[in-house]
């Protein structure tokens, strides 16, 4: 699945929606190069995490959408605090 396919699956795939929600919560400005400076919307991260039933699929969708590793990005955001 490539980025375009992943975006098109957002309506049908909870994992794609979850990946998009997590990215949005970690990159609140929406500008990818500012991600390291953005604050994290912790409540959105926690609420989204509660709904994840297949972390591997969410990680794969995140990688396809953003060409980044979800766990690496979340760790970087956590360490930024």
N, C-alpha and C positions, 0 to 999 in steps of 0.2 A: 504494500500500500504506500503510495507517495503522498505528498502534502495535499495535492488537489483531491485525491481520493478520500483522504482523511477528513478534509473539510466538508466534502459532499456527504460523508457518513454521519455528520454531526446530528442530524435529525433522527437517525436510526440507531446510533451507537452510544450507549451511556458512557463507554470508555473514552470515546472521542470528546464528548461533552465534558467529562471529568478532567481530561487532560487540558482542555481549553480553559476550564474554570480555574484549575491550579495555576496555569501560566498567567492568567489574568490577575490572579491574587498575588503572584510573586512579581509581576511586571505591571504595576498599577498605572504607570504612565502610558503603557502600550508601545513604547519605543524601546526596541530590543537592546540597543547599546546603553540604555539608562538602567537596565535591570539591576545592575550592581549598586545603583544609587537609590532605587525605589524602595519604599517601605513595603512590607508584606502585609496583606489583609489576612491576618491570622484567623479570624472567625470564618472567612470563606474557605481557607485551607482546611480547617478542622471540620467544617460542615461537609465539604466535598469528600474528605477522607472517610467520613462515616458511611458514605454511600458506595465506596469502592468495594467491589466483590472480586475483582480480578486485576490485581496490581500489575501483573505482567502485560496485560492488554492495554492498560492505561499508559504504562511506560513506553510500549511500542507506538501507540498513537501519538504520544508526546514527542517521541523521537522523529516520527514521520512529519509531524506538523512543524516542529521548531529546530530540527537537526541538533538537538541537545539532549542530554541525559536528565530525566526528571529528578532522580535522586541526587545527582551532582548539583543541579540548580537549587534544589530545596536545601541541601546542606550549605551551599554558599550563602543563601538567604538567611539561614539560621545563624551562621557564623558572623554575619554582618551586624547583628544586634549587639 
